[in-house]
Amino acid sequence: MVIKDAYPHDEKSISGCGLSGFMHQDGKRVGGEDIIQSIALLHDRSNGLGGGFAAYGIYPEHKDEYALHLMYDDSEAKKQTESLIDEQFQVSLGEEIPTRLVPGIQDPPLFRRYFVHTRPDCMAPGENENDYVVRQIMRINDNISGAFVVSSGRNMGAFKGVGYAEDIGHFFRLEEYEAYTWIAHGRFPTNTQGWWGGAHPFTILDWAVVHNGEISSYGINKRYLETFGYRCTMRTDTEVMAYILDLLLRRHRVPLKIACKVMSAPFWKDIEHMDPEEHKIYKAVRMVYGSMLANGPFAIIFGRRGQMVAINDRVKLRPLVAGRKGDTIYVSSEEAGIREICKDLDEVWTPRAGDPVVAQLEDEVLM
């Protein structure tokens, strides 16, 4: 679903898009009012061509099932996709995702969700459940015209579309959900069109990524990822970030610290001045994963089950601020986005380029 006249201004924004997120590390689940309020304060960082949210812990009654969020342009896309889902999964529940009429939201597609288990009889020999789900997601996105998988993780979901972020939040009735992690994005597209599937976050399995900036390495990132079976179909550069995370952290089991240094890699001149052990590690990382370096200006927040991480590019060309109040970690494009919902912070800081801010559930074992 393409929105015409996507750029109402003649000049590019060089710092647009708003990011906000927080995680209650004690596992406390709260409604979506705060994250909507936070991203609404960053209204002027976007232009109404995309907004979205990711929430973790929202489906405790279905926590062991994959929650597939789908958007459909038409009934034929829905029919084809539901036929595939019925063939490839055990479906415990399929239903519309609740929405409400909002003046700022026009011509939305149809949104449905399905809570599913994998079918062992459909899996290839030696294939694990997550790889199987990824394969089916790529199949839907690549082969069924007008159908797009919005999210596919366990006990989480993504909600996104064309509009200002606060309007998208109200459209999806996010105050009715409770999550321990909320992530939000207000979009100002500069090089790609504004359309429902192209709004942030971008997801795969439990991963959800929101991004401010530009991935100038998109071409080589995309080609490298496609050798591992990923298909980039959402027509925007940020999509590769979700797949990079899945490949590094889930499939290759790279430690988080190293994975962050793949995406936001140190310069060779800095590697040369590291101590011998670090020099050996980061030289090897640059040689093995050079095709996954995310070049260009960026600030991202990404989530997975039990964890939230925020990171800048290696020279910090996009703003990112972090704060803490007790067990809660906040990140945003602006300090005001944090203080709007937590005025009395214990600490606030500006993360250094390439150094991740990591929040994690207490006593959570990540699989």
N, C-alpha and C positions, 0 to 999 in steps of 0.2 A: 504494500500500500504506500505509494509515493506521494508526498505532499509537494505540490507545485509552488513556485515562487518561494523557494526555501530560504533565500537570503534577502531579508528586507533592507539591509544596509549595503552600501557599495564597498565598504572596507571590511577586511577581516578583523575579527577580534584576536588579539595575540595573547590574551590571558583568560579567555572565557571558560565556561563550565564551572559549576560549583559542586564540591564534594563534601559529604558529611557522614559521619558514622560514629557509633559508640557500642561498647560491649560491656555488659555486666559480668565480670569474671567470676562472681559468685553464683551465676546461673539464674539470677532474678529475671523474670520475664515481664516485660511492660508493653503496653499498647503503642500504636504507631503515632500518637499525637506529638510526642517530643521530636521525632525525626522529621515529621512534616513541618513542625515549627522551625526547626533548625535550617532545613534546606529552603524554606520560604524566605528566611532572612537573606539568603544568597540569590534572591530572585533576579537581580540585575546582572548576574554572571551568566545567565542563559537567555534564550530568545523565544522560548515557547515551542521549540521544535523537538523536544525530547526531555523526558523526566522518568525516573524509575527508582525502585527500591529493591533491596534484598533483605530477607528476614530469616533468622535461624531460631529454631525451637517452636515454630508456629503450629506444627502438626503432631503433638505428643501422642494422640490416639492412633496415629499411623506412622510412628517413628521408625519402624523397621521396613517400611515400604518406600519405594521410589515415588516421589510426588512429581508427576509430569504436568507442567503448565504448558498449554498450547494456545496459540492464536491462529485463527482461520480467517482467510479473506472471504470464503464462500462455503456453501453447503457441500459442494463436490470435494473440496479439500478436506473438510471434516469427515465425510463419508470414507474417503480413501485412507485417511490416517487412522480412524477408529477401526477399520478393517485390519490394518497392519497391527495396531496395538492389541486387538483381540487375538490375533494369530500368534504374536510373539511374547505376550505377557499374560500373567494371571491378574485380572483386574478385580479389585475388591470394591471399588467405587469410582464412578465417573459422573461428573456434575459440572454445571456452569460455575465459573468463578464469580462470586457476587460483585456487582457494580451498582453505581447509582448515576443518575443524570447529573452532569456538572456542566455549567455554561461554557467553560473553556475547552471542553473535550468534544470534538466533532468527528463523526463518521468512524467510530471505533470498530475494530474487527470483533469476531466472536471469541470469547475466552472460555476455555474449559480446562478442568484438571482431572487427572486419573491417578489413583493410588494403586500401584502395581508391584507384583513380585515377578522375578524372572522365571522362565520355564526351562528347566534343565534339559528337556528333550529338544529344545531349539538351539541350544548353545553348541558351538564348535568344540571339538576335542581340546581339552586343556584351557579353554577360555574361561576367565573368571566373570563374575556377575557385572562388575563395573565396566570391563571391556565390552561385554555384550550390550549393556545399556548404551554406551557411547556409540557402538556400531549402529544401533537402531536409530539413535538421534541423528547421526549423519545421514542415514538412509532417508529419514523423513525430510530433513532440511534440504537435501540435495535433489530428491526425486519427486516430491509431491508439491506441485505448484500451489502457492497460497497457504501453505501450512508451515509454521515455524515453532520450534520448541523453545519456550521462554526460559524454563528451568527444569531440572531433572534430578535434584538431590533428595536425600532423605531428611525429613523433618525440617525442610526449608522451602522457600519459594521466592521467585522474582516476579515483580509487577512493574510493567513499564509501558510507555506509549508516547504519542505525540501530544505535547502540551507542556505547560509549566509543571515543575515537579510537585508543587503543593496541590495542583489540580488533579494530577495523576494519583496522588495519595488519597484524596477525597473520593475520586472516581472508584478506586478499588476498596474503599471502606477500611483502610488500614487500621483505624482505631479499634476495629473489632478483632484484630489479631494480637497475640502476645508473643514477644521474642526476646531472647537474651542478647542478640546482636541485631542491630539495624544499620543498614548502609543506604545512602541516598545519592542521587546524581541529578543535577540540572544541566541540560545540554545546550551548548552553543556550537552547532556543527560548522566547520570551516571548509573542509575538503570533501565531505560526503553528505549525501542528502538526508533530510529529516524524514524518517518513516517509522512505523510502529516497531518493526523488527530491529531497526538500527539504533533505537534508544538503549541507554545503559540501564542496568548492568548486563554484561555478557556472562554467560554461565556454561558450565559443563559439570555434570554430577553435582558435588557439593560446592564447587567453586563459583564465586560470583565476583566480578570485577567492575569497578567504576573508575573512570579515567578523565583527567583533564590534560589535554596536550595533543601530541601528534606523534605517531609511531612511523618515522620515516624509513625504518627498516622493514616495513610491512611486507614488501615483496619477497625478500629472502626469508623472513620468518615464515611466511605462508608456504613457500616452496618446501622448506625444511619440514614443517609440520605435516604437510600432505604426504611425505614419505612414510609417516607413521600412521596414516589412515584418517587424519583429521581433514575435514572439508570446510573451507571458509566461505560461507554463503550469505553472510549478513551485510556485506557491502560496506564495511567500515573497519578501520585499522585496529580498533580495540579488541575485536574478536580473538586475535591471535594471542592476546595476553592470557585469556582463560585457558587456552589449549597449551600454552607454554607451561603454566602452572601445573596442569594435569599431567603433562609428560614428565616434567622434572620431579615433582613431589610425590605423585602417586605411582607412576609407572617406573621411573628410574630411581625412586627413593633417595633423591638428593636431599641433604639436610637443608632446612629453611634458610640458614645463613648463606650457604653456598648458592642456593637457587636465587636469592636476592642479588647476589653478586654476578650471576649469569645475566639477569635482566638489566641490572644497573651496574655494569662491569667497571672495575677500576681501570684507569688509563695504564698503558704499558709502562709509562715513565714512573707511575706510582708502584706498579708491581715490582719493578727493578730495585726499588728501595725498601722492599719488605724484608723481614727476616727470612732465613733460608727455607724454613718449613712452609711459611705462608707463600713465599715466592714460588715454590714448587707446586703448591695447590692451585693458586690462581693462574699461573701460567698454563697448567693442564686444563683448567676450566675454560680459559679463553680459547685454547686450541680445540678442545672437544666440542664446546657449545658456542662457538663464535657466531653461528647462524641464528642463535636465539637471543643475542644481544638486542635489547629494545633501544634502538637509537632514536634520538630526537627528544624534545622537551616533554616531560610527563610527571604527573603525580597520580598515584593510584591508591585505592583502598581495595583490598580483596578479603573475602571471607571464605571460610570452610567450616565444617562442623567443629565447634569448640575453639575456633581461633579467628582473630581479625588482625590484619597486617596492613600498614600504610608505608609507602616508600616513594621517594623522588628519583628522578633521573640523576646521573652521576655529577652534574654540575648545578642541579637545583634550579631549573628554568621555569618551574611552576611552583606556586605557593602551597605549603602544607604546614599546619600547626597541630600540635598535640596537647592534650591536657589530661589530668587525672583528678578524680574525686573519690577517695576511698578505694573501693574495688572496681570502679568504673573508669575505663579508658575512652577518651574522646579524640577524634581527629576531624579536621575540617580544612577547607581552603582558607578560611579566615578565623581568627580567634573569636570574632563576634558570633560565628556560627555555633561555637561551643558555649560561650557565655549566655547566649540566648536561652539555653535550656539548663545551664548549670552556672550560676553567677559566682558561686563561692568555691572555686577550684583549689585543691591542695597544691597543685603545681601546673605550670603551662610552659611549653618549650617549642622551639622550632627545630625539627629534626635536621641533622646534617645530610647533605647530598648522599644518596645511596645507602644510608643507614636506616634499617626498618624500625618502625614502631610496632611492637608485637603485644597483643592482648590474647590471653588464653584462659579457658575455663579452669577453675581450680580442680585439681585431681582428675582432669579429663585425660583419657588415653585416646590419642588420635590414631585411627586406622587408615 
